[in-house]
Amino acid sequence: MSASKPDVLIHDVLIHEYPTMVRDGDVTYAVRIYGSERPDRTWEAWVEFHPTDKSKPVLRTGQETSQPNRDTIEYWALGLEPVYLEGALARAAGRLL
């Protein structure tokens, strides 16, 4: 009798990086969508803002969406408009709760 291997979940996967940077005051950020598979095999995703000035902190939203699989996370990420990203930056910076 062989032991079965536990299922491995996929965590913190870069789903999409936007070609356009966003600014908040004097800080410019690269915008990236990350996703992670949950134990029930659905996926969650969040937005990260990586400053071009490495002395500034990376900002991250909480969960922005949950989807049935990685393909639908990618589809969601590709449909985000600049106004959504502006709101996500405000949430990540703690200005909107």
N, C-alpha and C positions, 0 to 999 in steps of 0.2 A: 504494500500500500504506500503510495507516495503522498507526501504532504503537498497540499495545494498552496500556490503562491497567493499572497494577498493582492487585491487589485491596487494598482498604483494610480493615485489621482494626479492631475496636472495642475501645478500651482504657478502663479505669477508669470504668465506668458504675455509677451509683448504682442498685442493684436494689431495695432496700427499706430504709426507716427505721422502726424500731420506735417506737410511741407511748410506750412505757414506758422510763424511764431506768434505768440500773443504777448502783449505788454500789460504790465500792471505798475503804474507809476514809472519808476526808473528801472524796473526789472523786466527783462525779456525772458520768456519761457518757451521751451520746446514742449509740445503737447503730445502725450502718448496715452493710448488706451491699453490697459492691462486686463487680463482675465484669469480666472481660476475655476477649475472644475470642483464642484461640491460633491459630498459623499453620495447624494442621490443622482449623480451624473449630469445634473443641470449645471449651467455656468453662470457666474456673476462677473461683472466688469466694473471698473472704476477708472477715473481719469487722473493722470499724474502730470504735474507741471515741473519740468526740469529747467532750472535757471541757467542761462549762459554764463552767469557769474557764479562760479563754483563755491564762492564763500556764502552764498544764499542757500536756504534750505529747499529741498524738493517738497512741493505741496501735493497732497493727495486727497481726493474726495473719498467719501464712504462709497458703499455700493451704489452705483448709478442705474444698473439694470440687472435682471436675471433673465436668462434665455435657456431654451431646451438643449442647445449644443453650441459648439464653438463657431460653426458656420453662421448661426444667427447672431452671435456676438459680433462677428466681423461685419455682417450686414448692418447691424445697429451702428457700429462705429463709423462706417463709411457714410452714414446718413446724417451725422451730426452737423448742425449749422454753426457758424461763428457765434451767434447769440447764445446758443446752448453752452458753448465752451466758455464764454464770458461769465455766465451764471455758475458754471462748474468751478471756475477760478475763484469767484467770490465765495462759494461754499468751502472750497479747500483752504482759503485764507481765513475762514472763520467770520466773514462779514455777513453771510446768510446762513441761517440754520434751518 
